[in-house]
């Protein structure tokens, strides 16, 4: 939904040519930045103090994570691509590549998610101050609290 705005800023306001690295990263950053601002406003309207609202940090870090992943992937391809004459053959995607990718995304989300969720959890309704719509601890006590 925010990609159109990113395209406008990247190519209209900043006059970046399509296909450049700067244009690519602006097109990645703007939607996350705008979404972060929008979600910060929503969190503030929901009772989270502006001094505690770090939602925009979570969203901007997602763009930074994509750029980091892009850089590592480019470096890997540069190091291990087969250069046969004019044609460059990139490494075949292997199982360990997928495993590294899944671990990377998991660890990155574990690291960034508290910036968004912590303030929301702290300011939730005290009677329903939990993330899930039921209590996992209640299962162990023989009671399911909903």
C-alpha positions as CSV (number, residue, x, y, z in Angstrom):
1,X,0.0,0.0,0.0
2,X,2.9,2.4,0.7
3,X,5.0,1.4,-2.3
4,X,3.4,4.0,-4.5
5,X,4.5,6.7,-2.0
6,X,8.0,5.2,-2.0
7,X,8.2,5.4,-5.8
8,X,7.0,9.0,-5.7
9,X,9.7,10.0,-3.2
10,X,12.4,8.0,-4.8
11,X,11.9,8.9,-8.4
12,X,9.8,12.1,-8.1
13,X,11.3,14.0,-5.2
14,X,14.8,12.6,-5.1
15,X,15.1,12.0,-8.9
16,X,16.8,8.7,-8.6
17,X,17.0,6.6,-11.8
18,X,15.4,3.2,-11.8
19,X,17.7,0.3,-11.3
20,X,20.3,2.0,-9.2
21,X,21.3,0.8,-5.8
22,X,20.3,4.1,-4.2
23,X,16.8,3.9,-5.8
24,X,16.5,0.2,-4.7
25,X,17.3,1.0,-1.0
26,X,15.1,4.2,-1.0
27,X,12.2,2.0,-2.3
28,X,12.9,-0.5,0.5
29,X,13.3,2.2,3.2
30,X,10.4,4.5,2.5
31,X,7.5,2.0,2.9
32,X,8.9,0.8,6.2
33,X,9.5,4.3,7.4
34,X,6.0,5.4,6.5
35,X,4.5,2.3,8.0
36,X,6.5,2.9,11.2
37,X,5.3,6.5,11.5
38,X,1.7,5.3,10.9
39,X,1.9,2.5,13.5
40,X,3.6,4.9,16.0
41,X,0.6,7.3,15.6
42,X,-1.8,4.3,16.1
43,X,0.1,3.1,19.2
44,X,0.1,6.7,20.6
45,X,-3.7,6.8,20.0
46,X,-4.0,3.5,21.8
47,X,-2.5,4.9,25.0
48,X,1.3,4.3,24.5
49,X,3.2,7.4,25.6
50,X,5.2,9.1,22.8
51,X,8.3,8.8,24.9
52,X,7.9,5.0,25.0
53,X,6.6,4.5,21.4
54,X,9.5,2.8,19.6
55,X,7.4,1.3,16.8
56,X,9.1,3.2,14.1
57,X,12.4,1.7,15.2
58,X,11.0,-1.8,14.5
59,X,9.9,-0.9,11.0
60,X,13.1,1.0,10.0
61,X,15.2,-1.9,11.3
62,X,13.3,-4.2,8.9
63,X,14.6,-2.1,6.0
64,X,18.1,-2.2,7.5
65,X,17.8,-6.0,7.8
66,X,16.8,-6.3,4.2
67,X,19.8,-4.2,3.2
68,X,22.2,-6.3,5.4
69,X,20.8,-9.5,3.9
70,X,21.1,-8.0,0.4
71,X,24.8,-7.1,1.0
72,X,25.7,-10.5,2.4
73,X,24.0,-12.2,-0.6
74,X,25.8,-10.0,-3.0
75,X,29.2,-10.6,-1.3
76,X,28.5,-14.4,-1.4
77,X,27.6,-14.4,-5.1
78,X,30.6,-12.2,-5.9
79,X,32.9,-14.6,-4.0
80,X,31.4,-17.9,-5.3
81,X,29.9,-17.1,-8.7
82,X,31.5,-18.9,-11.7
83,X,32.8,-16.5,-14.2
84,X,32.9,-18.3,-17.5
85,X,33.6,-15.9,-20.2
86,X,30.7,-13.4,-20.6
87,X,28.2,-15.4,-18.6
88,X,28.2,-15.4,-14.8
89,X,26.7,-18.5,-13.2
90,X,25.5,-17.8,-9.6
91,X,25.7,-20.5,-6.9
92,X,22.8,-23.0,-6.8
93,X,20.5,-22.6,-3.8
94,X,21.3,-25.3,-1.3
95,X,19.6,-26.6,1.8
96,X,22.1,-24.9,4.1
97,X,21.4,-21.6,2.4
98,X,17.7,-21.9,3.3
99,X,18.6,-22.9,6.9
100,X,20.9,-19.9,7.3
101,X,18.1,-17.7,5.8
102,X,15.5,-19.0,8.2
103,X,17.8,-18.7,11.2
104,X,18.8,-15.1,10.2
105,X,15.1,-14.0,9.9
106,X,14.2,-15.7,13.2
107,X,17.1,-14.1,15.1
108,X,16.5,-10.7,13.5
109,X,12.8,-10.8,14.4
110,X,13.6,-11.9,18.0
111,X,16.0,-8.9,18.2
112,X,13.7,-6.3,16.7
113,X,10.2,-7.2,17.8
114,X,10.5,-6.0,21.4
115,X,10.9,-2.4,20.1
116,X,7.4,-2.6,18.9
117,X,5.7,-5.0,21.3
118,X,7.1,-4.1,24.7
119,X,5.3,-0.8,25.0
120,X,2.0,-2.2,23.7
121,X,2.1,-5.1,26.1
122,X,2.8,-2.8,29.0
123,X,-0.1,-0.5,28.1
124,X,-2.6,-3.3,27.4
125,X,-5.8,-3.6,29.4
126,X,-4.7,-5.0,32.8
127,X,-7.5,-7.5,32.9
128,X,-6.4,-8.9,29.5
129,X,-2.6,-8.2,29.7
130,X,-1.4,-11.1,27.6
131,X,-0.4,-11.6,24.0
132,X,-2.4,-14.8,23.3
133,X,-6.2,-14.8,23.8
134,X,-5.7,-17.5,26.5
135,X,-3.3,-18.2,29.3
136,X,-0.7,-20.9,28.6
137,X,0.1,-21.0,32.3
138,X,-3.6,-21.6,33.0
139,X,-3.3,-24.9,31.0
140,X,-0.8,-26.1,33.6
141,X,-3.0,-25.1,36.5
142,X,-6.0,-26.8,35.0
143,X,-7.7,-23.5,34.2
144,X,-8.0,-21.8,30.8
145,X,-8.4,-18.0,31.2
146,X,-9.9,-16.2,28.3
